[in-house]
Amino acid sequence: MSKTHNFFAGPAILPQDVLIEASSSALRYQDGLSLMEMSHRSQPIAEVFEEAENLVVELLNVPSDYKVLFLTGGASSQFYMAPMNLLNANETAGYVDTGTWSTKAIKEAKIFGNVEVIASSKDKNFSYLPKGFAEPEGLKYLHLTSNNTITGTQIQEFGTYKSRLVCDMSSDIFSRPFDISKFDLVYAGAQKNLGPSGVTLAIVKKDIVGKVEREIPTMLNYQTHIDKNSMFNTPPTFPVYVCLLTLRWIKKLGGIEAMVKRNAEKSNLLYGEIDRNPLFYGTVEKEDRSKMNVCFLLNDDKLNDAFLDAAKKANIVGIKGHRSVGGFRASTYNAMDIESVQALVDVMQNFEKVHG
Ligand SMILES: *Cc1c(COP(=O)(O)O)cnc(C)c1O
């Protein structure tokens, strides 16, 4: 059977080696048990969590005044958990509105305090990122979305901000280095670039927690999970294990710098073809193009189904664009090999020969 090229946006591709080892551990891990059958209080699972936490610290250079947490509820739960834990009712947080996910984050934050949307790219269907916006004094935090999975824009570099940052990095964490000291909180659903769905990574600056006046339900309080090393209740043990395997894989390949190189090669290849091929065009301002989610359209959208057919014949799946953008979206997360991007480029070139 030939290889299927998985361009889905999430849940998304995982490294083949990770899937092989995870399958084996699903059947038999230690003491004749499946990893899924083991108590979260057992030594082997404690070791999985400890190593996963340590690898996040190592790969992202997380200093000791931060805590790495494995939570549940997806990035969508962080949309409310962040303001619930950080923002008093009389305080103001700034949000940059760059698409569906930030819009949802803004809606949730308004439940807990004042929200000022200090910049938005809604005027052009979120096809660019606002820059050079004024940042009001005294914001409790400024919320950013590092990579907009749906529209395919990505903050290329975190600049200098007056405010402390909170960032949704769901779809590009571990794809590049960043200076965590600017951030009070970073969160990411695992199912884009880290592991299977069911676990959410949060990296929390410890001294920001416990400063709000409201009462916070135990499970929604970062302090609970900091105190209990992500083991207050029964955590998603198997998803965290698969994250651990992925983190080991990133380290084995050379860490975050190796991911930067790998992702640049893939996105250069694909954007290069989009710009060269007269049948296609990219939907995003060039300077804001995402290296994780590449969005593009056919000039003649009557050919959309024919292109999807041609891709399918080449074992390419998951390239249909989000309904809000249309066209195509190729998600090229860390785990994807350049061969898969080449397979897509080959289809685009053959398509040009037939329809050009
Ligand atoms: C997928 C995604 C989310 C939503 O994640 P869930 O884990 O489904 O809650 C939020 N933000 C971004 C940037 C995403 O890509």
PDBQT file of the ligand as one rigid body, heavy atoms in Angstrom, charges set to zero:
ROOT
HETATM    1  C1  LIG A 401      -7.558  23.919  16.951  1.00  0.00    +0.000 C 
HETATM    2  C2  LIG A 401      -7.355  25.221  17.599  1.00  0.00    +0.000 A 
HETATM    3  C3  LIG A 401      -8.071  25.606  18.741  1.00  0.00    +0.000 A 
HETATM    4  C4  LIG A 401      -9.153  24.753  19.345  1.00  0.00    +0.000 C 
HETATM    5  O1  LIG A 401      -8.603  23.665  19.980  1.00  0.00    +0.000 OA
HETATM    6  P1  LIG A 401      -9.477  22.590  20.754  1.00  0.00    +0.000 P 
HETATM    7  O2  LIG A 401      -8.401  21.708  21.313  1.00  0.00    +0.000 OA
HETATM    8  O3  LIG A 401     -10.339  21.911  19.748  1.00  0.00    +0.000 OA
HETATM    9  O4  LIG A 401     -10.266  23.272  21.795  1.00  0.00    +0.000 OA
HETATM   10  C5  LIG A 401      -7.791  26.820  19.312  1.00  0.00    +0.000 A 
HETATM   11  N1  LIG A 401      -6.847  27.629  18.798  1.00  0.00    +0.000 NA
HETATM   12  C6  LIG A 401      -6.138  27.301  17.699  1.00  0.00    +0.000 A 
HETATM   13  C7  LIG A 401      -5.113  28.242  17.166  1.00  0.00    +0.000 C 
HETATM   14  C8  LIG A 401      -6.365  26.082  17.071  1.00  0.00    +0.000 A 
HETATM   15  O5  LIG A 401      -5.659  25.740  15.976  1.00  0.00    +0.000 OA
ENDROOT
TORSDOF 0
